[in-house]
Amino acid sequence: MKRLLIALLLLSLCLSLVGCGRYYSSYSSIASVRSNTADKAYISFMSLNGRMVFKLRPSERSVLTYEAELSEGSVTVSYDIDGTLTELITLSDTDTRVGDGITVDKDLTVYIVVDAEDAKNGKITVSLKDIE
């Protein structure tokens, strides 16, 4: 009985430590492709609704760049480096954006948060390009 109680306590401790990230993805999508590496976040979708979170970690001092397009609905792409969620771009019906964001120092964690509301036929790429 004592062993069972200890096993249950250890199991509950392990489960409570799972998912200790700052942001969580919660979305529904149709025909979506998602990719996330240390220096690039990519999503292509036919339909997207909710929040999708990516995590980037530059190996060198880098600049945050983005390319985004959307046919319908609205999407806001934000980033967090220092604990504050800051808007990078907002897309609405038939919108396309390309540009640069901020400079990111080596080994900092960058969270990319994509919030979509009834978004249709879109692509979003956020990359970290090394500064030479």
C-alpha positions as CSV (number, residue, x, y, z in Angstrom):
1,M,0.0,0.0,0.0
2,K,2.8,2.3,0.9
3,R,4.6,1.6,-2.4
4,L,1.4,2.3,-4.3
5,L,1.0,5.7,-2.6
6,I,4.6,6.6,-3.3
7,A,4.2,5.6,-7.0
8,L,1.0,7.7,-7.3
9,L,2.7,10.7,-5.8
10,L,5.7,10.4,-8.1
11,L,3.4,10.0,-11.1
12,S,1.4,13.1,-10.2
13,L,4.7,15.0,-9.7
14,C,5.9,14.0,-13.1
15,L,2.6,15.0,-14.8
16,S,2.6,18.4,-13.0
17,L,6.0,19.2,-14.5
18,V,5.0,18.4,-18.1
19,G,4.5,21.5,-20.3
20,C,6.1,24.2,-18.3
21,G,6.4,26.5,-21.3
22,R,5.5,30.2,-21.3
23,Y,2.9,29.9,-24.1
24,Y,0.7,27.0,-25.3
25,S,-0.7,26.1,-28.7
26,S,-4.5,25.7,-29.0
27,Y,-5.8,25.7,-32.5
28,S,-7.9,24.0,-35.1
29,S,-6.7,23.8,-38.7
30,I,-7.4,22.2,-42.0
31,A,-4.7,21.2,-44.4
32,S,-1.9,22.8,-42.4
33,V,1.9,22.2,-42.6
34,R,4.0,23.3,-39.7
35,S,7.8,23.4,-39.3
36,N,9.9,24.6,-36.4
37,T,13.7,24.6,-36.3
38,A,16.1,26.6,-34.1
39,D,16.1,29.5,-36.5
40,K,12.9,29.2,-38.5
41,A,9.1,28.9,-37.9
42,Y,6.8,28.1,-40.8
43,I,3.1,27.5,-41.1
44,S,1.0,27.0,-44.3
45,F,-2.7,26.4,-43.9
46,M,-6.0,26.2,-45.7
47,S,-7.9,27.2,-42.5
48,L,-6.6,28.2,-39.1
49,N,-8.3,29.3,-35.9
50,G,-6.7,29.7,-32.5
51,R,-3.1,30.1,-31.2
52,M,0.0,28.4,-32.5
53,V,3.3,28.8,-30.7
54,F,6.9,28.4,-32.1
55,K,10.2,28.5,-30.2
56,L,13.4,29.8,-31.8
57,R,16.9,30.0,-30.4
58,P,19.6,31.7,-32.4
59,S,23.2,30.4,-32.4
60,E,24.5,33.8,-33.4
61,R,23.4,37.4,-33.1
62,S,20.5,37.6,-35.6
63,V,17.7,39.7,-37.0
64,L,14.1,38.5,-37.0
65,T,12.6,38.5,-40.5
66,Y,9.2,37.6,-41.7
67,E,7.1,36.8,-44.8
68,A,3.4,36.4,-44.5
69,E,0.3,36.2,-46.7
70,L,-3.3,35.7,-46.0
71,S,-6.4,35.4,-48.2
72,E,-9.2,35.8,-45.7
73,G,-9.7,36.4,-41.9
74,S,-7.1,37.9,-39.6
75,V,-3.8,36.8,-38.1
76,T,-1.5,38.6,-35.6
77,V,2.1,37.4,-35.3
78,S,3.8,38.4,-32.0
79,Y,7.2,37.6,-30.4
80,D,8.4,37.4,-26.9
81,I,12.1,37.6,-25.9
82,D,12.0,39.2,-22.5
83,G,8.7,38.1,-21.0
84,T,6.6,40.7,-22.9
85,L,4.5,39.7,-25.9
86,T,5.1,42.3,-28.6
87,E,3.1,42.5,-31.9
88,L,5.3,41.9,-35.0
89,I,2.6,42.1,-37.8
90,T,-1.1,42.0,-38.2
91,L,-2.7,40.5,-41.4
92,S,-6.3,40.8,-42.6
93,D,-8.2,39.9,-45.7
94,T,-5.9,39.6,-48.8
95,D,-2.8,40.9,-47.1
96,T,0.9,40.2,-47.8
97,R,3.8,41.4,-45.7
98,V,7.6,41.1,-45.9
99,G,10.0,42.7,-43.5
100,D,12.5,42.8,-40.6
101,G,11.8,42.9,-36.9
102,I,14.3,43.2,-34.1
103,T,17.8,42.1,-33.4
104,V,18.2,39.1,-31.2
105,D,21.3,38.2,-29.2
106,K,22.9,34.8,-29.2
107,D,21.3,32.0,-27.2
108,L,18.1,33.9,-26.2
109,T,14.8,32.0,-26.5
110,V,12.3,33.7,-28.9
111,Y,8.7,32.7,-28.7
112,I,6.7,33.3,-31.9
113,V,3.0,33.4,-31.3
114,V,0.5,33.3,-34.2
115,D,-3.1,34.2,-33.2
116,A,-5.6,33.5,-36.0
117,E,-9.3,34.2,-36.3
118,D,-11.1,32.5,-39.2
119,A,-7.9,32.6,-41.3
120,K,-8.0,31.1,-44.7
121,N,-5.2,30.2,-47.2
122,G,-2.2,31.6,-45.5
123,K,1.6,31.2,-45.2
124,I,3.8,32.6,-42.4
125,T,7.5,32.3,-42.1
126,V,9.5,33.9,-39.3
127,S,13.3,33.4,-39.5
128,L,16.4,34.4,-37.7
129,K,19.1,35.6,-40.1
130,D,22.7,35.9,-38.8
131,I,24.1,39.4,-38.6
132,E,27.6,39.4,-40.2
